[in-house]
Amino acid sequence: SPYMSVGCLSPRTVWYAITEAIERAPASTPKSKPPVSLHGQMLWRDFNNLIAHSANQQHAGSWGQMEHNVYCRDVPWSTDTPHYLEAWKKGETGYPWIDACMIQLKTEGWIHHLG
C-alpha cells in the first residue's frame, strides 16, 4: 500500500483490521491462508524489508541494485538488443501481463508488487 510505505497507515493497524474482518466474516466464507492471504502479504512485506535492511547493512545502498547486493544474482543481460528494452518500456512486448503492468506504471506511476 502506498499509505503504508510512507507511514500514513501502520502495519499493526492493517494486521488487526484484517484479523477482525476475518472473524466477522460468515463461517461459509472461504478464507485463504498465508502466503496468498492478506496476512501472508503482510508477512512478505516485512520479510522483504528485513532482507533490504540486511543487504544495506552489509554494503550501504546495495538494496535495489545488483552490484554488491548479496541477495541478487548477476544475470548476463544482453546489451545488443535495445529494441527489446524499448518494447518493455512501452508495454509492447506481446506478453499481456507484462504489457499491462508497464502501461499501468506509465499511466499511474505505480504497479502492484506482484506485477
C-alpha positions in Angstrom: 0.0 0.0 0.0 1.3 3.4 -0.8 -0.1 4.6 2.5 1.9 2.0 4.5 5.1 2.7 2.6 5.1 6.4 3.7 3.9 5.7 7.2 0.3 7.0 7.0 -1.0 3.6 7.9 0.7 1.3 10.3 1.2 -2.4 9.5 -0.1 -3.2 13.0 -3.4 -1.4 12.3 -3.7 -3.2 9.0 -2.9 -6.6 10.5 -5.6 -6.2 13.2 -8.2 -4.9 10.7 -7.6 -8.0 8.6 -8.0 -10.2 11.6 -11.2 -8.5 12.7 -12.6 -8.8 9.1 -11.9 -12.5 9.0 -13.5 -13.0 12.4 -16.7 -11.1 11.3 -17.0 -13.0 8.0 -19.6 -15.7 7.9 -18.3 -19.2 8.5 -19.3 -20.1 4.9 -16.9 -17.5 3.5 -13.7 -19.2 2.1 -10.6 -18.0 3.9 -7.2 -18.1 2.3 -4.0 -18.9 4.2 -0.5 -17.4 4.0 1.3 -16.8 1.7 -1.7 -15.8 -0.5 -3.8 -14.3 2.3 -3.6 -10.7 3.3 -1.8 -11.8 6.4 0.7 -13.6 4.2 1.2 -10.5 2.1 1.9 -8.5 5.3 4.5 -11.1 6.3 6.1 -11.0 2.9 6.3 -7.2 3.1 8.2 -7.4 6.4 10.4 -10.2 5.1 11.4 -8.0 2.2 12.1 -5.0 4.5 14.3 -7.2 6.6 16.2 -8.5 3.6 16.6 -4.9 2.4 17.9 -3.9 5.8 20.4 -6.8 5.9 21.7 -6.1 2.3 22.2 -2.4 3.2 24.0 -3.3 6.5 26.4 -5.5 4.5 27.0 -2.9 1.9 25.3 0.5 2.3 22.9 1.4 -0.6 23.0 -2.0 -2.2 19.3 -2.8 -1.9 17.7 -2.0 -5.3 21.0 -2.7 -7.1 22.7 -5.8 -8.3 26.3 -4.7 -7.6 27.4 -5.6 -4.0 23.9 -7.0 -3.2 24.4 -10.4 -1.6 20.8 -11.3 -2.4 20.9 -10.7 -6.1 22.2 -12.9 -8.8 24.1 -11.2 -11.6 22.2 -12.0 -14.8 24.2 -11.5 -18.0 21.6 -9.3 -19.8 22.1 -8.8 -23.5 23.0 -5.3 -24.4 22.9 -5.7 -28.2 19.0 -5.8 -28.4 17.9 -2.3 -27.4 14.5 -2.8 -29.2 13.5 -5.3 -26.5 14.2 -2.8 -23.8 12.2 -0.1 -25.7 9.3 -2.6 -26.2 9.3 -3.4 -22.5 9.3 0.3 -21.5 6.4 1.0 -23.9 4.4 -2.1 -22.8 4.7 -3.6 -26.3 6.4 -7.0 -25.6 3.5 -9.1 -26.7 3.1 -10.6 -23.2 -0.2 -9.3 -22.0 0.6 -9.4 -18.3 3.9 -7.6 -18.7 2.5 -5.1 -21.1 -0.5 -4.3 -18.7 1.9 -3.8 -15.8 4.1 -1.4 -17.8 1.2 0.5 -19.2 -0.2 0.9 -15.6 3.2 2.0 -14.4 3.5 4.6 -17.2 -0.1 5.8 -16.6 -0.5 5.7 -12.9 3.1 5.8 -11.7 3.0 2.5 -9.7 2.2 -1.2 -10.1 1.2 -3.8 -7.6 4.2 -5.7 -6.0 3.0 -8.9 -7.7 3.0 -7.2 -11.1 
